[in-house]
């Protein structure tokens, strides 16, 4: 996933925005990432990925975890939503038919 790709597809929050939020705001818990433009508060698909970025920021190593590429990521979310595990809010990036 590139920095300009959306990590939270519900609220259009890019990976870059999340990384900058972590760097500047220094959240103490992964749940505080929701303060970054609502990331993780929609369908829930991005929560495990947000947690990975948060956990990586807490380690002494400055390694960004590998995340799937944007198309694979969006496809995974489509399956997640269609299986009834989350409901995107109005205005979210639509799931392909």
BELDALIN-V489614 format. One record per residue. RES is the residue in one letter. PHI is phi as a letter, one per 40 degrees, with the letter a starting at -180 (999 if undefined). OMEGA is omega in whole degrees, 0 to 359 (NA if undefined). Layout:
res->RES phi->PHI omega->OMEGA
res->RES phi->PHI omega->OMEGA
//
This chain:
res->X phi->999 omega->179
res->X phi->c omega->181
res->X phi->d omega->182
res->X phi->c omega->178
res->X phi->c omega->180
res->X phi->c omega->175
res->X phi->c omega->174
res->X phi->b omega->184
res->X phi->c omega->179
res->X phi->c omega->185
res->X phi->b omega->173
res->X phi->f omega->179
res->X phi->c omega->182
res->X phi->c omega->176
res->X phi->d omega->180
res->X phi->c omega->179
res->X phi->c omega->180
res->X phi->c omega->180
res->X phi->c omega->178
res->X phi->c omega->177
res->X phi->d omega->179
res->X phi->c omega->183
res->X phi->c omega->185
res->X phi->c omega->186
res->X phi->c omega->180
res->X phi->f omega->180
res->X phi->c omega->181
res->X phi->c omega->180
res->X phi->b omega->180
res->X phi->d omega->180
res->X phi->c omega->179
res->X phi->c omega->177
res->X phi->c omega->176
res->X phi->c omega->177
res->X phi->c omega->178
res->X phi->c omega->177
res->X phi->f omega->177
res->X phi->g omega->181
res->X phi->d omega->176
res->X phi->g omega->183
res->X phi->b omega->179
res->X phi->c omega->185
res->X phi->c omega->179
res->X phi->g omega->182
res->X phi->d omega->187
res->X phi->c omega->185
res->X phi->d omega->179
res->X phi->c omega->181
res->X phi->c omega->174
res->X phi->c omega->180
res->X phi->c omega->178
res->X phi->c omega->180
res->X phi->c omega->179
res->X phi->c omega->181
res->X phi->c omega->177
res->X phi->c omega->180
res->X phi->c omega->182
res->X phi->c omega->180
res->X phi->c omega->180
res->X phi->c omega->180
res->X phi->c omega->179
res->X phi->c omega->181
res->X phi->b omega->176
res->X phi->c omega->182
res->X phi->c omega->176
res->X phi->c omega->175
res->X phi->b omega->180
res->X phi->c omega->177
res->X phi->c omega->189
res->X phi->d omega->182
res->X phi->c omega->178
res->X phi->c omega->180
res->X phi->c omega->180
res->X phi->c omega->178
res->X phi->c omega->177
res->X phi->c omega->178
res->X phi->c omega->178
res->X phi->d omega->178
res->X phi->c omega->179
res->X phi->c omega->181
res->X phi->c omega->181
res->X phi->c omega->179
res->X phi->c omega->176
res->X phi->g omega->183
res->X phi->c omega->180
res->X phi->a omega->179
res->X phi->b omega->179
res->X phi->c omega->177
res->X phi->c omega->175
res->X phi->d omega->179
res->X phi->g omega->179
res->X phi->c omega->174
res->X phi->d omega->184
res->X phi->c omega->174
res->X phi->c omega->180
res->X phi->c omega->180
res->X phi->c omega->NA
//
